[in-house]
Amino acid sequence: MLSLTPSNNQRNPWYGDYWQEVHGCLLPHNQHHPQSTSAHDDQPAISHASVCPAGLRLTHLGYEQDSKIQFVVDAVYAFAHAISALQRDVCGNASTAAGRRPVYGACPQLLSYDGGDFYTKYLLNVSFLGKTHLFIIFWFVFGLGFDGTRE
């Protein structure tokens, strides 16, 4: 996060607005249109015309990312991988087996899928390399709960 700037973070369309708000300056492309710098109608736009310096970084503000945020990111990725596998199994295979194109997005079967089944068949079977650079995998012994007692 500390290395991100509006010029190297093109994938996030709101990062420029965040940058201007946090630093209290305008990015060069907004210099002549200060009224367009506020992402929210209830927040006033930056009214002064000072342009953000080229070498500006979040470290200049004393920004420090919470050390546990990477675990939140890994948790979100775990759900994303599980939902993707569920969607592929429930929506994609059913449509291709019937000779139609795969379904993208949420099919009706996905919307009514049992949460407990999703947990045991998909979420507990997720594995990937996480943002912590650790291999994320859930260990679950069938017949035993996570507390070690029999289910």
Biotite code that builds the C-alpha atoms (Angstrom):
import biotite.structure as struc

atoms = struc.array([
    struc.Atom([0.000, 0.000, 0.000], chain_id="A", res_id=1, res_name="MET", atom_name="CA", element="C"),
    struc.Atom([2.793, 2.420, 0.819], chain_id="A", res_id=2, res_name="LEU", atom_name="CA", element="C"),
    struc.Atom([4.260, 2.099, -2.674], chain_id="A", res_id=3, res_name="SER", atom_name="CA", element="C"),
    struc.Atom([0.960, 2.923, -4.411], chain_id="A", res_id=4, res_name="LEU", atom_name="CA", element="C"),
    struc.Atom([0.512, 6.248, -6.168], chain_id="A", res_id=5, res_name="THR", atom_name="CA", element="C"),
    struc.Atom([-2.176, 7.441, -8.583], chain_id="A", res_id=6, res_name="PRO", atom_name="CA", element="C"),
    struc.Atom([0.214, 6.825, -11.481], chain_id="A", res_id=7, res_name="SER", atom_name="CA", element="C"),
    struc.Atom([0.967, 3.175, -10.579], chain_id="A", res_id=8, res_name="ASN", atom_name="CA", element="C"),
    struc.Atom([-2.500, 2.202, -9.315], chain_id="A", res_id=9, res_name="ASN", atom_name="CA", element="C"),
    struc.Atom([-4.616, 2.390, -12.457], chain_id="A", res_id=10, res_name="GLN", atom_name="CA", element="C"),
    struc.Atom([-6.801, -0.596, -11.502], chain_id="A", res_id=11, res_name="ARG", atom_name="CA", element="C"),
    struc.Atom([-8.617, 1.353, -8.760], chain_id="A", res_id=12, res_name="ASN", atom_name="CA", element="C"),
    struc.Atom([-10.666, 4.170, -10.336], chain_id="A", res_id=13, res_name="PRO", atom_name="CA", element="C"),
    struc.Atom([-11.193, 5.903, -6.953], chain_id="A", res_id=14, res_name="TRP", atom_name="CA", element="C"),
    struc.Atom([-7.581, 5.942, -5.806], chain_id="A", res_id=15, res_name="TYR", atom_name="CA", element="C"),
    struc.Atom([-6.939, 9.366, -7.332], chain_id="A", res_id=16, res_name="GLY", atom_name="CA", element="C"),
    struc.Atom([-9.863, 10.811, -5.375], chain_id="A", res_id=17, res_name="ASP", atom_name="CA", element="C"),
    struc.Atom([-8.552, 9.171, -2.192], chain_id="A", res_id=18, res_name="TYR", atom_name="CA", element="C"),
    struc.Atom([-5.069, 10.575, -2.859], chain_id="A", res_id=19, res_name="TRP", atom_name="CA", element="C"),
    struc.Atom([-6.350, 14.114, -3.364], chain_id="A", res_id=20, res_name="GLN", atom_name="CA", element="C"),
    struc.Atom([-8.546, 13.941, -0.259], chain_id="A", res_id=21, res_name="GLU", atom_name="CA", element="C"),
    struc.Atom([-5.788, 12.582, 2.004], chain_id="A", res_id=22, res_name="VAL", atom_name="CA", element="C"),
    struc.Atom([-3.076, 14.950, 0.761], chain_id="A", res_id=23, res_name="HIS", atom_name="CA", element="C"),
    struc.Atom([-5.298, 18.003, 0.266], chain_id="A", res_id=24, res_name="GLY", atom_name="CA", element="C"),
    struc.Atom([-4.031, 18.695, -3.245], chain_id="A", res_id=25, res_name="CYS", atom_name="CA", element="C"),
    struc.Atom([-5.089, 18.207, -6.855], chain_id="A", res_id=26, res_name="LEU", atom_name="CA", element="C"),
    struc.Atom([-3.668, 15.704, -9.285], chain_id="A", res_id=27, res_name="LEU", atom_name="CA", element="C"),
    struc.Atom([-2.381, 17.387, -12.461], chain_id="A", res_id=28, res_name="PRO", atom_name="CA", element="C"),
    struc.Atom([-5.253, 16.108, -14.623], chain_id="A", res_id=29, res_name="HIS", atom_name="CA", element="C"),
    struc.Atom([-7.778, 17.686, -12.188], chain_id="A", res_id=30, res_name="ASN", atom_name="CA", element="C"),
    struc.Atom([-5.989, 21.017, -11.876], chain_id="A", res_id=31, res_name="GLN", atom_name="CA", element="C"),
    struc.Atom([-8.497, 22.826, -14.091], chain_id="A", res_id=32, res_name="HIS", atom_name="CA", element="C"),
    struc.Atom([-11.559, 20.943, -12.801], chain_id="A", res_id=33, res_name="HIS", atom_name="CA", element="C"),
    struc.Atom([-11.435, 21.075, -8.977], chain_id="A", res_id=34, res_name="PRO", atom_name="CA", element="C"),
    struc.Atom([-15.206, 20.588, -8.680], chain_id="A", res_id=35, res_name="GLN", atom_name="CA", element="C"),
    struc.Atom([-14.835, 17.007, -10.010], chain_id="A", res_id=36, res_name="SER", atom_name="CA", element="C"),
    struc.Atom([-12.486, 15.866, -7.253], chain_id="A", res_id=37, res_name="THR", atom_name="CA", element="C"),
    struc.Atom([-15.108, 14.895, -4.680], chain_id="A", res_id=38, res_name="SER", atom_name="CA", element="C"),
    struc.Atom([-16.411, 11.337, -4.988], chain_id="A", res_id=39, res_name="ALA", atom_name="CA", element="C"),
    struc.Atom([-19.369, 12.074, -2.693], chain_id="A", res_id=40, res_name="HIS", atom_name="CA", element="C"),
    struc.Atom([-21.977, 14.793, -3.208], chain_id="A", res_id=41, res_name="ASP", atom_name="CA", element="C"),
    struc.Atom([-22.135, 15.517, 0.537], chain_id="A", res_id=42, res_name="ASP", atom_name="CA", element="C"),
    struc.Atom([-18.390, 16.233, 0.750], chain_id="A", res_id=43, res_name="GLN", atom_name="CA", element="C"),
    struc.Atom([-17.038, 19.500, -0.582], chain_id="A", res_id=44, res_name="PRO", atom_name="CA", element="C"),
    struc.Atom([-14.489, 19.325, -3.364], chain_id="A", res_id=45, res_name="ALA", atom_name="CA", element="C"),
    struc.Atom([-10.955, 20.547, -2.759], chain_id="A", res_id=46, res_name="ILE", atom_name="CA", element="C"),
    struc.Atom([-11.201, 24.245, -3.469], chain_id="A", res_id=47, res_name="SER", atom_name="CA", element="C"),
    struc.Atom([-7.571, 25.312, -3.642], chain_id="A", res_id=48, res_name="HIS", atom_name="CA", element="C"),
    struc.Atom([-5.510, 24.866, -6.766], chain_id="A", res_id=49, res_name="ALA", atom_name="CA", element="C"),
    struc.Atom([-2.230, 23.469, -5.414], chain_id="A", res_id=50, res_name="SER", atom_name="CA", element="C"),
    struc.Atom([-1.039, 20.524, -7.459], chain_id="A", res_id=51, res_name="VAL", atom_name="CA", element="C"),
    struc.Atom([0.154, 17.370, -5.687], chain_id="A", res_id=52, res_name="CYS", atom_name="CA", element="C"),
    struc.Atom([3.983, 17.185, -5.728], chain_id="A", res_id=53, res_name="PRO", atom_name="CA", element="C"),
    struc.Atom([5.440, 14.394, -7.879], chain_id="A", res_id=54, res_name="ALA", atom_name="CA", element="C"),
    struc.Atom([7.307, 12.658, -5.038], chain_id="A", res_id=55, res_name="GLY", atom_name="CA", element="C"),
    struc.Atom([4.359, 12.562, -2.634], chain_id="A", res_id=56, res_name="LEU", atom_name="CA", element="C"),
    struc.Atom([3.847, 9.236, -0.799], chain_id="A", res_id=57, res_name="ARG", atom_name="CA", element="C"),
    struc.Atom([1.566, 7.954, 1.950], chain_id="A", res_id=58, res_name="LEU", atom_name="CA", element="C"),
    struc.Atom([4.615, 7.607, 4.195], chain_id="A", res_id=59, res_name="THR", atom_name="CA", element="C"),
    struc.Atom([4.762, 11.420, 4.317], chain_id="A", res_id=60, res_name="HIS", atom_name="CA", element="C"),
    struc.Atom([1.558, 11.275, 6.376], chain_id="A", res_id=61, res_name="LEU", atom_name="CA", element="C"),
    struc.Atom([2.873, 8.685, 8.804], chain_id="A", res_id=62, res_name="GLY", atom_name="CA", element="C"),
    struc.Atom([0.528, 6.068, 7.322], chain_id="A", res_id=63, res_name="TYR", atom_name="CA", element="C"),
    struc.Atom([1.032, 2.626, 8.805], chain_id="A", res_id=64, res_name="GLU", atom_name="CA", element="C"),
    struc.Atom([-1.013, -0.335, 7.626], chain_id="A", res_id=65, res_name="GLN", atom_name="CA", element="C"),
    struc.Atom([-2.461, -2.551, 10.341], chain_id="A", res_id=66, res_name="ASP", atom_name="CA", element="C"),
    struc.Atom([-0.348, -5.693, 10.550], chain_id="A", res_id=67, res_name="SER", atom_name="CA", element="C"),
    struc.Atom([-3.406, -7.945, 10.476], chain_id="A", res_id=68, res_name="LYS", atom_name="CA", element="C"),
    struc.Atom([-4.956, -6.587, 7.271], chain_id="A", res_id=69, res_name="ILE", atom_name="CA", element="C"),
    struc.Atom([-3.289, -9.300, 5.152], chain_id="A", res_id=70, res_name="GLN", atom_name="CA", element="C"),
    struc.Atom([-5.302, -11.914, 7.070], chain_id="A", res_id=71, res_name="PHE", atom_name="CA", element="C"),
    struc.Atom([-8.517, -10.113, 6.150], chain_id="A", res_id=72, res_name="VAL", atom_name="CA", element="C"),
    struc.Atom([-7.412, -10.090, 2.503], chain_id="A", res_id=73, res_name="VAL", atom_name="CA", element="C"),
    struc.Atom([-6.678, -13.839, 2.696], chain_id="A", res_id=74, res_name="ASP", atom_name="CA", element="C"),
    struc.Atom([-10.131, -14.469, 4.199], chain_id="A", res_id=75, res_name="ALA", atom_name="CA", element="C"),
    struc.Atom([-11.800, -12.574, 1.365], chain_id="A", res_id=76, res_name="VAL", atom_name="CA", element="C"),
    struc.Atom([-9.763, -14.553, -1.182], chain_id="A", res_id=77, res_name="TYR", atom_name="CA", element="C"),
    struc.Atom([-10.773, -17.812, 0.530], chain_id="A", res_id=78, res_name="ALA", atom_name="CA", element="C"),
    struc.Atom([-14.448, -16.944, 0.085], chain_id="A", res_id=79, res_name="PHE", atom_name="CA", element="C"),
    struc.Atom([-13.856, -15.785, -3.482], chain_id="A", res_id=80, res_name="ALA", atom_name="CA", element="C"),
    struc.Atom([-12.143, -19.072, -4.406], chain_id="A", res_id=81, res_name="HIS", atom_name="CA", element="C"),
    struc.Atom([-14.927, -21.089, -2.738], chain_id="A", res_id=82, res_name="ALA", atom_name="CA", element="C"),
    struc.Atom([-17.730, -19.112, -4.402], chain_id="A", res_id=83, res_name="ILE", atom_name="CA", element="C"),
    struc.Atom([-15.973, -19.383, -7.762], chain_id="A", res_id=84, res_name="SER", atom_name="CA", element="C"),
    struc.Atom([-15.742, -23.181, -7.428], chain_id="A", res_id=85, res_name="ALA", atom_name="CA", element="C"),
    struc.Atom([-19.389, -23.383, -6.344], chain_id="A", res_id=86, res_name="LEU", atom_name="CA", element="C"),
    struc.Atom([-20.485, -21.206, -9.260], chain_id="A", res_id=87, res_name="GLN", atom_name="CA", element="C"),
    struc.Atom([-18.481, -23.306, -11.707], chain_id="A", res_id=88, res_name="ARG", atom_name="CA", element="C"),
    struc.Atom([-19.932, -26.566, -10.350], chain_id="A", res_id=89, res_name="ASP", atom_name="CA", element="C"),
    struc.Atom([-23.541, -25.487, -9.891], chain_id="A", res_id=90, res_name="VAL", atom_name="CA", element="C"),
    struc.Atom([-24.040, -23.057, -12.769], chain_id="A", res_id=91, res_name="CYS", atom_name="CA", element="C"),
    struc.Atom([-21.328, -23.800, -15.328], chain_id="A", res_id=92, res_name="GLY", atom_name="CA", element="C"),
    struc.Atom([-21.504, -27.590, -15.538], chain_id="A", res_id=93, res_name="ASN", atom_name="CA", element="C"),
    struc.Atom([-25.294, -27.703, -15.625], chain_id="A", res_id=94, res_name="ALA", atom_name="CA", element="C"),
    struc.Atom([-25.444, -25.373, -18.605], chain_id="A", res_id=95, res_name="SER", atom_name="CA", element="C"),
    struc.Atom([-22.613, -26.982, -20.577], chain_id="A", res_id=96, res_name="THR", atom_name="CA", element="C"),
    struc.Atom([-24.034, -30.470, -19.977], chain_id="A", res_id=97, res_name="ALA", atom_name="CA", element="C"),
    struc.Atom([-27.283, -29.302, -21.570], chain_id="A", res_id=98, res_name="ALA", atom_name="CA", element="C"),
    struc.Atom([-25.367, -28.085, -24.616], chain_id="A", res_id=99, res_name="GLY", atom_name="CA", element="C"),
    struc.Atom([-25.595, -24.391, -23.766], chain_id="A", res_id=100, res_name="ARG", atom_name="CA", element="C"),
    struc.Atom([-22.885, -21.866, -23.071], chain_id="A", res_id=101, res_name="ARG", atom_name="CA", element="C"),
    struc.Atom([-21.558, -21.628, -19.491], chain_id="A", res_id=102, res_name="PRO", atom_name="CA", element="C"),
    struc.Atom([-23.466, -19.320, -17.163], chain_id="A", res_id=103, res_name="VAL", atom_name="CA", element="C"),
    struc.Atom([-21.578, -16.328, -15.751], chain_id="A", res_id=104, res_name="TYR", atom_name="CA", element="C"),
    struc.Atom([-22.723, -14.675, -12.572], chain_id="A", res_id=105, res_name="GLY", atom_name="CA", element="C"),
    struc.Atom([-25.363, -16.070, -10.249], chain_id="A", res_id=106, res_name="ALA", atom_name="CA", element="C"),
    struc.Atom([-27.669, -18.747, -11.602], chain_id="A", res_id=107, res_name="CYS", atom_name="CA", element="C"),
    struc.Atom([-30.900, -19.601, -9.704], chain_id="A", res_id=108, res_name="PRO", atom_name="CA", element="C"),
    struc.Atom([-29.354, -22.764, -8.196], chain_id="A", res_id=109, res_name="GLN", atom_name="CA", element="C"),
    struc.Atom([-26.494, -20.709, -6.762], chain_id="A", res_id=110, res_name="LEU", atom_name="CA", element="C"),
    struc.Atom([-28.815, -18.272, -5.022], chain_id="A", res_id=111, res_name="LEU", atom_name="CA", element="C"),
    struc.Atom([-30.602, -21.033, -3.106], chain_id="A", res_id=112, res_name="SER", atom_name="CA", element="C"),
    struc.Atom([-27.550, -23.199, -2.336], chain_id="A", res_id=113, res_name="TYR", atom_name="CA", element="C"),
    struc.Atom([-27.334, -24.518, 1.248], chain_id="A", res_id=114, res_name="ASP", atom_name="CA", element="C"),
    struc.Atom([-24.831, -22.544, 3.360], chain_id="A", res_id=115, res_name="GLY", atom_name="CA", element="C"),
    struc.Atom([-23.737, -25.536, 5.427], chain_id="A", res_id=116, res_name="GLY", atom_name="CA", element="C"),
    struc.Atom([-23.068, -27.525, 2.283], chain_id="A", res_id=117, res_name="ASP", atom_name="CA", element="C"),
    struc.Atom([-21.105, -24.579, 0.853], chain_id="A", res_id=118, res_name="PHE", atom_name="CA", element="C"),
    struc.Atom([-19.012, -24.480, 4.020], chain_id="A", res_id=119, res_name="TYR", atom_name="CA", element="C"),
    struc.Atom([-18.092, -28.173, 4.091], chain_id="A", res_id=120, res_name="THR", atom_name="CA", element="C"),
    struc.Atom([-17.812, -28.871, 0.346], chain_id="A", res_id=121, res_name="LYS", atom_name="CA", element="C"),
    struc.Atom([-16.275, -25.625, -0.873], chain_id="A", res_id=122, res_name="TYR", atom_name="CA", element="C"),
    struc.Atom([-14.879, -23.294, 1.783], chain_id="A", res_id=123, res_name="LEU", atom_name="CA", element="C"),
    struc.Atom([-13.087, -26.072, 3.658], chain_id="A", res_id=124, res_name="LEU", atom_name="CA", element="C"),
    struc.Atom([-11.551, -27.280, 0.382], chain_id="A", res_id=125, res_name="ASN", atom_name="CA", element="C"),
    struc.Atom([-9.971, -23.970, -0.603], chain_id="A", res_id=126, res_name="VAL", atom_name="CA", element="C"),
    struc.Atom([-6.197, -23.767, -0.960], chain_id="A", res_id=127, res_name="SER", atom_name="CA", element="C"),
    struc.Atom([-4.076, -20.963, -2.416], chain_id="A", res_id=128, res_name="PHE", atom_name="CA", element="C"),
    struc.Atom([-0.961, -18.887, -1.828], chain_id="A", res_id=129, res_name="LEU", atom_name="CA", element="C"),
    struc.Atom([-2.084, -15.982, 0.326], chain_id="A", res_id=130, res_name="GLY", atom_name="CA", element="C"),
    struc.Atom([-0.944, -12.380, 0.676], chain_id="A", res_id=131, res_name="LYS", atom_name="CA", element="C"),
    struc.Atom([1.017, -13.482, 3.739], chain_id="A", res_id=132, res_name="THR", atom_name="CA", element="C"),
    struc.Atom([3.072, -15.657, 1.348], chain_id="A", res_id=133, res_name="HIS", atom_name="CA", element="C"),
    struc.Atom([1.790, -18.696, 3.198], chain_id="A", res_id=134, res_name="LEU", atom_name="CA", element="C"),
    struc.Atom([-0.105, -21.543, 1.611], chain_id="A", res_id=135, res_name="PHE", atom_name="CA", element="C"),
    struc.Atom([-3.711, -21.208, 2.799], chain_id="A", res_id=136, res_name="ILE", atom_name="CA", element="C"),
    struc.Atom([-5.488, -24.500, 3.391], chain_id="A", res_id=137, res_name="ILE", atom_name="CA", element="C"),
    struc.Atom([-8.211, -25.533, 5.808], chain_id="A", res_id=138, res_name="PHE", atom_name="CA", element="C"),
    struc.Atom([-7.603, -28.719, 7.743], chain_id="A", res_id=139, res_name="TRP", atom_name="CA", element="C"),
    struc.Atom([-10.802, -30.534, 8.509], chain_id="A", res_id=140, res_name="PHE", atom_name="CA", element="C"),
    struc.Atom([-11.086, -34.139, 9.577], chain_id="A", res_id=141, res_name="VAL", atom_name="CA", element="C"),
    struc.Atom([-14.518, -35.437, 8.631], chain_id="A", res_id=142, res_name="PHE", atom_name="CA", element="C"),
    struc.Atom([-16.368, -36.652, 11.696], chain_id="A", res_id=143, res_name="GLY", atom_name="CA", element="C"),
    struc.Atom([-14.536, -34.240, 13.994], chain_id="A", res_id=144, res_name="LEU", atom_name="CA", element="C"),
    struc.Atom([-15.482, -30.646, 14.653], chain_id="A", res_id=145, res_name="GLY", atom_name="CA", element="C"),
    struc.Atom([-12.849, -27.923, 14.759], chain_id="A", res_id=146, res_name="PHE", atom_name="CA", element="C"),
    struc.Atom([-12.774, -28.253, 18.532], chain_id="A", res_id=147, res_name="ASP", atom_name="CA", element="C"),
    struc.Atom([-11.817, -31.953, 18.225], chain_id="A", res_id=148, res_name="GLY", atom_name="CA", element="C"),
    struc.Atom([-15.170, -33.318, 19.375], chain_id="A", res_id=149, res_name="THR", atom_name="CA", element="C"),
    struc.Atom([-17.233, -35.761, 17.339], chain_id="A", res_id=150, res_name="ARG", atom_name="CA", element="C"),
    struc.Atom([-20.001, -34.245, 15.258], chain_id="A", res_id=151, res_name="GLU", atom_name="CA", element="C"),
])
